[in-house]
Amino acid sequence: MRGVFVAATLFGLMRIRVDYFAFLRERAGRAHETLDTGAATPRELYRELRERRPLPPGKGLKVAVNDEFRNWDWSLEDGDRVVFMPPVAGG
């Protein structure tokens, strides 16, 4: 498996862990996944994920990178953990 990661790094890809919360978990069919991606921002990553999974448009979703809320144009780095979260309703 390490050989695959080294090859991905040589081709400009990063290994990113993605976690899905709430209904996004159901839509993605999993709680999390690790993938090699060329996406530079959470926006690009989500666009790529929507090509693979039946995820809704990103409007209204929050994104966190390494446990900190970030904007959708935050620069991703190899090894980041990205979490996509739907808005939370309270009452």
Summary of the structure (lengths in Angstrom):
residues: 91
radius of gyration: 13.3
end to end distance: 46.6
largest distance: 49.9
contacts: 228
relative contact order: 0.25
helix: 29%
strand: 27%
